Amino acid sequence: MTERSHSGGTADDSTDATAASARQVPRLLGRASGLLRWTSLRLRLVVVFALVALTAAVSASGIAYWLNRNTVLDRTQNAVLKDFRKSLEDSTRSLPLRPRCTELQDAARQIAGGPQNYAVLLIGVDREGKDCAATTDKDLLTLRSVPDALRGAVNEVRPVDESNPSAHHLYWQRKQVGDTPYLVAGAKVIGGGPTGYMMKSLAAERQDLNSLAWSLGIATALALVGSALLAQAAATTVLRPVQRLGHAARQLGEGRLETRLRVTGTDELADLSRTFNRTAERLQQRVEELSAREAASRRFVADMSHELRTPLTAITAVSEVLEEEADSLDPMIAPAVQLVVSETRRLNDLVENLMEVTRFDAGTARLVLDDVDVADQVTACIDARAWLDAVDLDADRGIVARLDPRRLDVILANLIGNALKHGGSPVRVSVHTEDGGEQRVRDAAGEDEAGGAAVPGAAQAPESAADGPAEQTDDTGRPGSGELVIRVRDHGPGIPEEVLPHVFDRFYKASASRPRSDGSGLGLSIALENAHIHGGEITAANLPEGGAVFTLRLPMDASRLTGDDDATGRGTEGER
């Protein structure tokens, strides 16, 4: 009686490929997670759903394939080995101890003629003592085609004891011949009989397993498609409220404080919508309160300014009379009269500035445009305030810009007056024009050249205006495109770095670094507002060689802002 035992068969290539694929899955998942951070939320949800479904389907398919493969191979293998062992015992039982080769050949054919359809090789010793090999398929199964390890295991004699009742065992091994897998088994008939080998093709089983693999692959693909569709539906369900929330947030950011979300359901997204609505409601209430307070403050400033105007008119008239009679007054009273006159003028300037600020805040300030020769305008501003001896003007005549002359005068008066008051003489005013490209190049280099600009875009003032064109007009003589650049430079100690960001703030005075100012702290703020209403800008910076520079940039033609391309605009009477 023979026994069956496994001789350490080799693994199939398909098994190695499956294991390699399983090792690559975590690596691919890691790469995919890194890429997902740069994609949209919808795509991320679809990809994550697909990866989860693919992982589950591949795992389930792999396990199902592995179990079915082992079951099919084990069932076929057991049936073949059982049939071979029984047929070997039955066919060799009637053979003599030293059979002839023809008898071995007949026995081999008898064994191979069973229902399992395998090739048989019988090896024995005939009566003359010669080795005899009988095979049913000379092209497939010969002694050389039997693996050496299998032959050695079959011929090995094991000691017989209680745990091993037989000296020889049935051994089997799988091998590949060409593209076809085979099951090779061998056993030695106990009692000195022949040694038998058989070779069974597993092509049918492999075909069944390939069909199973295709079926599992198709099922995996269908699961992947289904998961993608499911992810798309889930993403739509989840993202639609998120999109509505984003749209509502953008509307809220644009100032539409009445924006609210329609809340349905009791899930987390519904709770988020309720939170958004509560936040928007509180924000609206807060903004309305602040707006009401701001409106009240503006009305207070406006009313106060108007109310002060009437008594100030009378006080100003009286102070002018006192100033004219100052020479005839008692020398003890004259200083007091001069103090009253100067403080009255200062108070009058403060009221005018407050009224101007009120117009800007209320949005009622309007441009009254005219074609202005900038050099003449700057000269008139300096001459009207008796600054000719203290200001060095570098401006070519013929630079014509379409601006509001009154507001330009206010800007120049504040910038030059600030330089004379807080900087050092002489104050240099340069005027030139730039096109858009030149302006951007200068702004990009402004901070490095000027030693730190207070406002982005500040640039160093050149010593002369020779680098700019003398005039920019179109074919009709009207102001063309480009920018008007006016720089006001002083030779004082400069502006402290901690003061630079605040020089245009209202009522700001750098009292720690400058002597007490006689101004109200509104001049530079009003100048900046007048520049803004023209579509321009004012920047402040310190020069490396010392001193501060204020750069005013205005469009050559401000009529594009008002939509008025005619000769002259109209303003309100309250601005004049």
C-alpha positions as CSV (number, residue, x, y, z in Angstrom):
1,M,0.0,0.0,0.0
2,T,1.4,3.4,-1.0
3,E,0.9,6.8,0.6
4,R,0.6,10.3,-0.9
5,S,2.8,13.2,0.2
6,H,3.7,16.7,-1.1
7,S,7.3,17.2,-2.4
8,G,7.5,21.0,-2.2
9,G,6.0,22.1,-5.6
10,T,6.8,25.5,-7.1
11,A,4.4,28.5,-7.1
12,D,2.7,29.6,-10.3
13,D,3.6,33.0,-12.1
14,S,0.0,34.2,-11.5
15,T,0.4,33.9,-7.7
16,D,3.7,35.9,-7.8
17,A,2.0,38.6,-9.9
18,T,-0.9,38.8,-7.5
19,A,1.4,39.2,-4.5
20,A,3.4,41.9,-6.3
21,S,0.2,43.8,-7.1
22,A,-0.9,43.6,-3.5
23,R,2.5,45.2,-2.4
24,Q,2.0,48.0,-4.9
25,V,-1.5,49.0,-3.7
26,P,-0.3,51.0,-0.5
27,R,2.3,52.8,-2.6
28,L,-0.2,53.9,-5.2
29,L,-2.7,54.9,-2.5
30,G,0.0,57.1,-0.9
31,R,0.8,58.9,-4.2
32,A,-2.9,59.3,-4.9
33,S,-3.5,60.9,-1.5
34,G,-0.8,63.5,-2.2
35,L,-2.3,64.4,-5.6
36,L,-5.8,64.7,-4.1
37,R,-4.8,67.7,-2.0
38,W,-4.6,69.8,-5.2
39,T,-8.0,68.8,-6.7
40,S,-11.6,69.9,-6.2
41,L,-13.7,68.4,-3.4
42,R,-16.0,66.7,-5.9
43,L,-13.2,64.9,-7.6
44,R,-11.6,64.0,-4.3
45,L,-14.9,62.4,-3.1
46,V,-15.2,60.5,-6.4
47,V,-11.6,59.3,-6.3
48,V,-11.8,58.3,-2.7
49,F,-15.1,56.4,-3.3
50,A,-13.5,54.7,-6.3
51,L,-10.3,53.8,-4.4
52,V,-12.3,52.3,-1.5
53,A,-14.5,50.3,-3.9
54,L,-11.5,49.2,-6.0
55,T,-9.6,48.1,-2.9
56,A,-12.6,46.2,-1.6
57,A,-13.4,44.7,-5.0
58,V,-9.8,43.7,-5.6
59,S,-9.5,42.2,-2.1
60,A,-12.7,40.3,-2.5
61,S,-11.8,39.1,-6.0
62,G,-8.3,38.1,-4.9
63,I,-9.6,36.1,-2.0
64,A,-12.3,34.5,-4.1
65,Y,-9.8,33.7,-6.9
66,W,-7.4,32.2,-4.4
67,L,-10.0,30.1,-2.7
68,N,-11.5,28.8,-5.9
69,R,-8.0,28.2,-7.4
70,N,-7.0,26.0,-4.4
71,T,-10.3,24.3,-4.4
72,V,-10.2,23.5,-8.2
73,L,-6.5,22.4,-8.1
74,D,-6.9,20.3,-4.9
75,R,-10.1,18.6,-6.2
76,T,-8.5,17.8,-9.6
77,Q,-5.2,16.8,-7.9
78,N,-6.8,14.5,-5.4
79,A,-8.9,12.8,-7.9
80,V,-6.0,12.2,-10.3
81,L,-3.7,11.0,-7.6
82,K,-6.3,8.7,-6.1
83,D,-7.0,7.2,-9.6
84,F,-3.3,6.8,-10.3
85,R,-2.6,5.1,-7.1
86,K,-5.5,2.7,-7.4
87,S,-4.7,2.0,-11.1
88,L,-1.0,1.4,-10.3
89,E,-1.9,-1.1,-7.6
90,D,-4.4,-2.9,-9.7
91,S,-2.4,-3.1,-12.9
92,T,0.9,-4.1,-11.3
93,R,-0.6,-6.7,-9.0
94,S,-0.7,-9.4,-11.7
95,L,2.8,-8.5,-13.0
96,P,5.8,-10.8,-12.2
97,L,8.6,-9.5,-10.1
98,R,10.7,-9.0,-13.3
99,P,8.2,-8.3,-16.1
100,R,9.1,-8.1,-19.7
101,C,9.0,-4.7,-21.4
102,T,5.9,-5.6,-23.4
103,E,4.1,-6.4,-20.1
104,L,5.1,-3.1,-18.7
105,Q,3.9,-1.4,-21.8
106,D,0.5,-3.1,-21.6
107,A,0.2,-2.2,-17.9
108,A,1.1,1.4,-18.7
109,R,-1.6,1.6,-21.4
110,Q,-4.1,0.0,-18.9
111,I,-3.3,2.6,-16.3
112,A,-3.5,5.5,-18.7
113,G,-6.8,4.3,-20.1
114,G,-8.7,5.5,-17.2
115,P,-11.1,8.5,-17.1
116,Q,-8.4,11.0,-15.9
117,N,-6.6,10.9,-19.2
118,Y,-3.0,11.3,-18.1
119,A,0.3,9.9,-19.5
120,V,2.0,7.0,-17.7
121,L,5.6,5.9,-17.4
122,L,6.6,2.6,-15.8
123,I,10.2,1.7,-15.0
124,G,11.2,-1.8,-14.1
125,V,13.9,-4.5,-14.5
126,D,13.2,-7.4,-16.9
127,R,14.2,-11.0,-16.6
128,E,17.7,-10.4,-18.2
129,G,18.4,-7.6,-15.5
130,K,18.0,-4.8,-18.0
131,D,16.2,-1.6,-17.2
132,C,12.9,-1.2,-19.1
133,A,10.9,2.1,-19.5
134,A,7.4,1.9,-20.8
135,T,5.6,5.2,-21.6
136,T,2.3,6.0,-23.2
137,D,3.5,9.4,-24.6
138,K,7.1,9.5,-25.7
139,D,7.0,13.2,-26.5
140,L,5.6,14.2,-23.2
141,L,6.6,11.8,-20.4
142,T,10.1,10.2,-20.3
143,L,12.4,9.7,-17.4
144,R,14.3,12.8,-18.3
145,S,11.1,14.9,-18.1
146,V,10.5,13.8,-14.6
147,P,12.1,16.4,-12.1
148,D,15.1,15.1,-10.3
149,A,13.7,16.1,-6.9
150,L,10.6,14.0,-7.6
151,R,12.6,11.0,-8.7
152,G,14.8,11.2,-5.6
153,A,11.8,11.4,-3.3
154,V,10.1,8.4,-5.0
155,N,13.2,6.2,-4.8
156,E,13.9,7.2,-1.2
157,V,13.3,4.3,1.3
158,R,11.9,5.5,4.6
159,P,12.2,3.4,7.8
160,V,9.1,1.6,8.7
161,D,7.8,2.3,12.2
162,E,4.5,3.0,14.0
163,S,4.2,6.5,12.5
164,N,5.4,5.3,9.0
165,P,3.9,2.0,7.9
166,S,5.2,2.2,4.3
167,A,8.8,2.4,3.0
168,H,7.7,4.3,-0.1
169,H,5.2,7.1,-0.7
170,L,3.4,8.7,-3.5
171,Y,4.9,12.1,-4.4
172,W,3.6,14.9,-6.7
173,Q,4.8,18.2,-8.1
174,R,3.5,20.8,-10.5
175,K,5.6,21.9,-13.4
176,Q,5.3,24.1,-16.6
177,V,5.9,22.6,-20.0
178,G,5.8,25.3,-22.5
179,D,2.6,27.3,-21.8
180,T,0.8,24.4,-20.2
181,P,0.8,23.5,-16.5
182,Y,1.1,19.8,-15.6
183,L,0.7,17.7,-12.5
184,V,3.6,15.1,-12.2
185,A,3.4,12.3,-9.7
186,G,5.4,9.2,-9.0
187,A,5.3,6.1,-6.7
188,K,7.2,2.9,-6.3
189,V,5.2,-0.3,-5.9
190,I,5.9,-1.8,-2.5
191,G,7.4,-5.3,-2.6
192,G,9.9,-4.8,-5.4
193,G,7.5,-3.9,-8.3
194,P,8.1,-1.2,-10.9
195,T,8.2,2.5,-10.4
196,G,5.3,4.4,-11.9
197,Y,5.1,8.1,-13.0
198,M,2.1,10.0,-14.4
199,M,1.7,13.4,-16.0
200,K,-1.6,15.1,-16.1
201,S,-2.4,18.3,-18.0
202,L,-4.0,21.1,-16.0
203,A,-4.9,23.2,-19.0
204,A,-8.6,22.8,-18.5
205,E,-8.4,23.9,-14.9
206,R,-6.3,26.9,-15.9
207,Q,-8.9,27.8,-18.5
208,D,-11.6,27.6,-15.9
209,L,-9.5,29.8,-13.5
210,N,-8.9,32.3,-16.3
211,S,-12.6,32.5,-16.9
212,L,-13.1,33.0,-13.2
213,A,-10.4,35.7,-13.2
214,W,-12.1,37.5,-16.1
215,S,-15.5,37.3,-14.4
216,L,-14.0,38.7,-11.2
217,G,-12.3,41.5,-13.2
218,I,-15.5,42.5,-14.9
219,A,-17.3,42.4,-11.5
220,T,-14.5,44.7,-10.1
221,A,-14.9,47.1,-13.1
222,L,-18.6,47.2,-12.6
223,A,-18.2,47.8,-8.9
224,L,-15.7,50.6,-9.7
225,V,-18.2,52.3,-12.1
226,G,-21.0,51.9,-9.7
227,S,-18.9,53.4,-6.9
228,A,-18.0,56.3,-9.1
229,L,-21.7,57.0,-9.9
230,L,-22.6,56.6,-6.2
231,A,-19.8,59.0,-5.3
232,Q,-21.0,61.5,-7.8
233,A,-24.5,61.3,-6.4
234,A,-23.2,61.6,-2.8
235,A,-20.9,64.5,-3.8
236,T,-23.8,66.3,-5.4
237,T,-25.9,65.8,-2.3
238,V,-23.1,67.0,0.0
239,L,-21.7,69.8,-2.2
240,R,-24.9,71.5,-3.2
241,P,-25.4,72.9,0.3
242,V,-21.7,73.7,0.5
243,Q,-22.0,75.6,-2.9
244,R,-25.0,77.5,-1.6
245,L,-23.1,78.3,1.5
246,G,-20.1,79.6,-0.5
247,H,-22.4,81.7,-2.7
248,A,-24.1,83.2,0.4
249,A,-20.7,83.9,2.0
250,R,-19.6,85.7,-1.2
251,Q,-22.8,87.8,-1.2
252,L,-22.3,88.6,2.5
253,G,-18.7,89.6,1.7
254,E,-20.0,91.9,-1.0
255,G,-22.1,93.7,1.6
256,R,-25.5,92.0,1.1
257,L,-26.1,91.5,4.8
258,E,-29.7,90.4,4.2
259,T,-28.4,87.1,2.7
260,R,-29.8,84.0,4.4
261,L,-29.8,80.3,3.7
262,R,-32.9,78.1,3.4
263,V,-32.4,75.4,6.1
264,T,-33.8,71.9,5.5
265,G,-33.1,68.7,7.5
266,T,-31.3,68.1,10.8
267,D,-27.9,66.9,9.6
268,E,-24.5,68.7,10.1
269,L,-24.9,70.8,7.0
270,A,-28.3,72.0,8.1
271,D,-26.7,73.0,11.5
272,L,-23.9,74.8,9.6
273,S,-26.6,76.7,7.6
274,R,-28.4,77.7,10.8
275,T,-25.0,78.9,12.3
276,F,-24.4,80.9,9.1
277,N,-27.8,82.5,9.3
278,R,-27.4,83.4,13.0
279,T,-23.9,84.9,12.2
280,A,-25.2,86.9,9.3
281,E,-28.1,88.2,11.4
282,R,-25.8,89.3,14.2
283,L,-23.4,90.8,11.7
284,Q,-26.2,92.7,10.1
285,Q,-27.4,94.0,13.4
286,R,-23.8,95.0,14.3
287,V,-23.2,96.8,11.0
288,E,-26.5,98.6,11.3
289,E,-25.6,99.8,14.7
290,L,-22.1,100.9,13.6
291,S,-23.6,102.6,10.5
292,A,-26.1,104.4,12.6
293,R,-23.4,105.6,15.0
294,E,-21.2,106.6,12.1
295,A,-24.0,108.5,10.4
296,A,-24.8,110.2,13.7
297,S,-21.1,111.2,14.1
298,R,-21.0,112.5,10.5
299,R,-24.2,114.5,11.1
300,F,-22.7,115.8,14.4
301,V,-19.5,117.0,12.7
302,A,-21.4,118.5,9.8
303,D,-23.9,120.3,12.0
304,M,-21.2,121.4,14.3
305,S,-19.2,122.8,11.4
306,H,-22.2,124.6,10.0
307,E,-23.1,126.0,13.4
308,L,-19.6,127.2,14.0
309,R,-19.4,128.9,10.6
310,T,-21.8,131.8,11.6
311,P,-20.0,132.8,14.8
312,L,-16.7,132.3,13.2
313,T,-17.6,134.7,10.4
314,A,-18.3,137.4,13.0
315,I,-15.2,136.5,15.0
316,T,-13.0,136.5,11.9
317,A,-14.3,140.0,10.9
318,V,-13.6,141.3,14.4
319,S,-10.1,139.8,14.5
320,E,-9.3,141.3,11.1
321,V,-10.3,144.7,12.5
322,L,-8.2,144.2,15.6
323,E,-5.3,143.1,13.4
324,E,-5.6,146.3,11.3
325,E,-5.6,148.4,14.5
326,A,-2.8,146.5,16.2
327,D,-0.3,149.3,15.8
328,S,-2.5,151.7,17.7
329,L,-3.2,149.3,20.6
330,D,-1.5,149.3,23.9
331,P,1.8,147.3,23.7
332,M,0.5,145.1,26.5
333,I,-2.6,144.2,24.6
334,A,-1.0,143.7,21.2
335,P,0.3,140.1,21.8
336,A,-3.1,139.0,23.0
337,V,-4.7,140.5,19.9
338,Q,-2.2,138.6,17.7
339,L,-2.9,135.4,19.6
340,V,-6.6,135.8,19.0
341,V,-6.1,136.5,15.3
342,S,-3.9,133.5,14.8
343,E,-6.1,131.1,16.7
344,T,-9.2,132.4,14.9
345,R,-7.6,131.7,11.6
346,R,-6.6,128.2,12.8
347,L,-10.1,127.6,14.1
348,N,-11.5,128.8,10.7
349,D,-9.2,126.4,8.9
350,L,-10.2,123.5,11.1
351,V,-13.9,124.1,10.5
352,E,-13.3,124.3,6.7
353,N,-11.3,121.0,6.9
354,L,-14.0,119.3,8.9
355,M,-16.6,120.3,6.3
356,E,-14.4,119.0,3.6
357,V,-13.9,115.7,5.4
358,T,-17.7,115.5,5.9
359,R,-18.2,115.8,2.2
360,F,-15.8,113.0,1.5
361,D,-17.4,110.7,4.1
362,A,-20.9,111.5,2.8
363,G,-19.8,110.8,-0.8
364,T,-21.0,114.2,-2.0
365,A,-17.6,115.5,-3.1
366,R,-17.5,116.0,-6.9
367,L,-14.8,117.1,-9.4
368,V,-15.0,120.4,-11.3
369,L,-12.7,119.6,-14.1
370,D,-10.8,122.0,-16.3
371,D,-7.7,122.0,-18.5
372,V,-4.8,123.0,-16.1
373,D,-1.3,124.0,-17.0
374,V,0.4,122.3,-14.1
375,A,3.4,124.5,-13.9
376,D,1.2,127.6,-13.7
377,Q,-1.0,126.0,-11.1
378,V,1.9,125.1,-8.9
379,T,3.4,128.6,-9.3
380,A,0.1,130.2,-8.4
381,C,-0.3,128.0,-5.3
382,I,3.2,129.0,-4.1
383,D,2.8,132.6,-4.9
384,A,-0.6,132.9,-3.2
385,R,1.0,131.7,0.1
386,A,4.2,133.7,-0.2
387,W,6.4,130.6,-0.5
388,L,8.4,131.7,-3.5
389,D,11.6,132.2,-1.6
390,A,11.4,128.9,0.2
391,V,10.4,126.6,-2.7
392,D,12.5,125.4,-5.6
393,L,10.2,124.6,-8.5
394,D,11.3,122.3,-11.3
395,A,8.4,122.2,-13.8
396,D,8.3,122.7,-17.6
397,R,5.4,124.7,-18.9
398,G,3.0,123.1,-21.3
399,I,2.1,120.1,-19.2
400,V,-1.6,120.3,-19.5
401,A,-3.8,118.0,-17.4
402,R,-7.6,117.8,-17.1
403,L,-8.1,118.1,-13.3
404,D,-10.0,120.0,-10.7
405,P,-7.8,123.1,-10.1
406,R,-9.2,123.8,-6.7
407,R,-8.6,120.3,-5.4
408,L,-5.1,120.3,-6.9
409,D,-4.4,123.5,-5.1
410,V,-5.5,122.0,-1.9
411,I,-3.2,119.0,-2.4
412,L,-0.2,121.1,-3.3
413,A,-0.8,123.5,-0.4
414,N,-1.0,120.7,2.1
415,L,2.1,118.9,0.8
416,I,4.3,121.9,0.4
417,G,3.1,123.5,3.6
418,N,3.8,120.2,5.5
419,A,7.3,120.1,4.0
420,L,8.0,123.7,5.0
421,K,6.6,123.2,8.5
422,H,8.2,119.9,9.4
423,G,11.1,119.5,7.0
424,G,14.1,121.5,6.1
425,S,14.5,124.2,3.4
426,P,14.8,124.3,0.6
427,V,11.7,122.4,-0.4
428,R,12.0,121.1,-4.0
429,V,8.9,120.5,-6.2
430,S,9.4,118.6,-9.4
431,V,6.7,118.0,-12.0
432,H,6.9,115.5,-14.9
433,T,4.7,112.9,-16.7
434,E,5.1,109.1,-17.0
435,D,3.3,106.5,-19.1
436,G,1.9,103.4,-17.5
437,G,4.9,101.1,-18.1
438,E,7.4,103.6,-16.7
439,Q,5.2,104.2,-13.7
440,R,5.1,100.4,-12.9
441,V,8.9,100.1,-13.2
442,R,9.4,103.0,-10.9
443,D,6.9,101.7,-8.4
444,A,8.6,98.3,-8.4
445,A,11.9,99.9,-7.5
446,G,10.5,102.6,-5.2
447,E,10.9,100.9,-1.8
448,D,14.6,99.9,-2.4
449,E,15.6,103.3,-3.8
450,A,13.7,105.5,-1.3
451,G,14.8,103.7,1.8
452,G,11.4,102.3,2.7
453,A,8.0,103.6,1.5
454,A,5.1,104.3,3.7
455,V,2.6,103.2,1.1
456,P,3.4,100.5,-1.5
457,G,4.4,102.1,-4.7
458,A,6.4,105.1,-3.3
459,A,9.4,105.9,-5.4
460,Q,12.5,108.1,-5.0
461,A,12.2,111.6,-6.2
462,P,14.7,112.4,-9.1
463,E,16.8,115.5,-8.9
464,S,15.4,116.8,-12.2
465,A,12.4,116.2,-14.3
466,A,14.4,115.7,-17.4
467,D,13.7,112.0,-17.5
468,G,10.0,112.6,-18.2
469,P,8.3,114.0,-21.3
470,A,7.6,117.7,-21.2
471,E,4.1,117.3,-22.4
472,Q,1.4,114.6,-23.0
473,T,-1.5,115.7,-25.1
474,D,-3.4,114.0,-27.9
475,D,-3.8,115.3,-31.5
476,T,-6.7,117.6,-30.4
477,G,-4.6,119.4,-27.8
478,R,-6.5,117.7,-25.0
479,P,-4.6,115.9,-22.2
480,G,-3.7,112.3,-23.2
481,S,-3.1,109.1,-21.3
482,G,-0.4,108.6,-18.7
483,E,0.2,110.0,-15.3
484,L,1.1,113.4,-13.8
485,V,3.8,113.0,-11.2
486,I,4.5,115.7,-8.7
487,R,7.2,115.2,-6.0
488,V,7.6,117.4,-3.0
489,R,10.9,116.9,-1.2
490,D,12.4,118.5,1.9
491,H,15.8,118.4,3.5
492,G,14.7,117.8,7.0
493,P,15.4,114.8,9.3
494,G,12.9,112.6,7.4
495,I,9.9,110.7,8.8
496,P,10.5,108.2,11.6
497,E,9.8,104.6,10.4
498,E,7.1,104.1,13.0
499,V,5.3,107.3,11.8
500,L,5.4,106.5,8.0
501,P,2.3,104.2,8.1
502,H,0.2,106.9,9.8
503,V,1.2,110.1,8.1
504,F,-2.1,110.2,6.2
505,D,-4.3,109.3,9.2
506,R,-6.8,111.9,10.4
507,F,-5.7,114.0,13.4
508,Y,-2.4,112.2,13.5
509,K,0.6,114.2,14.8
510,A,4.0,112.8,15.4
511,S,4.5,114.9,18.5
512,A,7.2,112.6,19.8
513,S,9.6,113.4,17.0
514,R,8.5,116.9,15.9
515,P,7.7,120.1,17.6
516,R,4.2,121.0,18.4
517,S,2.2,121.6,15.2
518,D,-0.1,124.5,14.6
519,G,-2.2,122.4,12.1
520,S,-5.2,120.2,12.8
521,G,-3.8,116.9,11.6
522,L,-6.3,116.8,8.7
523,G,-4.2,118.3,5.9
524,L,-2.5,115.2,4.6
525,S,-5.7,113.2,5.0
526,I,-7.6,115.7,2.9
527,A,-4.8,115.8,0.3
528,L,-5.0,112.0,0.0
529,E,-8.8,112.1,-0.4
530,N,-8.5,114.7,-3.1
531,A,-6.0,112.5,-4.9
532,H,-8.3,109.5,-4.6
533,I,-11.3,111.3,-6.0
534,H,-9.1,112.1,-9.1
535,G,-8.2,108.3,-9.3
536,G,-4.7,109.1,-8.1
537,E,-2.5,108.3,-5.1
538,I,0.0,110.0,-2.7
539,T,2.9,108.1,-1.2
540,A,5.5,109.0,1.4
541,A,9.1,107.9,1.8
542,N,12.5,108.8,3.2
543,L,15.4,109.4,0.9
544,P,18.8,107.7,1.6
545,E,20.6,111.1,1.5
546,G,18.1,112.5,4.1
547,G,14.8,114.2,4.0
548,A,11.3,113.1,3.1
549,V,9.6,112.9,-0.3
550,F,5.8,112.9,-1.0
551,T,4.9,111.6,-4.5
552,L,1.6,112.6,-6.0
553,R,0.3,110.6,-9.0
554,L,-2.7,111.8,-10.9
555,P,-4.2,110.7,-14.2
556,M,-3.6,113.2,-17.0
557,D,-7.3,113.2,-17.8
558,A,-9.7,112.6,-14.8
559,S,-12.8,113.0,-17.0
560,R,-12.8,109.2,-17.4
561,L,-13.8,108.9,-13.8
562,T,-16.7,111.3,-14.0
563,G,-17.9,110.0,-17.4
564,D,-17.6,113.6,-18.6
565,D,-15.5,114.1,-21.7
566,D,-16.8,117.7,-22.3
567,A,-14.8,120.8,-21.5
568,T,-15.9,121.4,-18.0
569,G,-17.7,119.6,-15.2
570,R,-20.0,121.1,-12.5
571,G,-19.7,120.8,-8.8
572,T,-21.9,121.7,-5.9
573,E,-21.9,125.2,-4.5
574,G,-21.0,123.9,-1.1
575,E,-17.5,122.8,-2.4
576,R,-16.5,126.3,-3.6
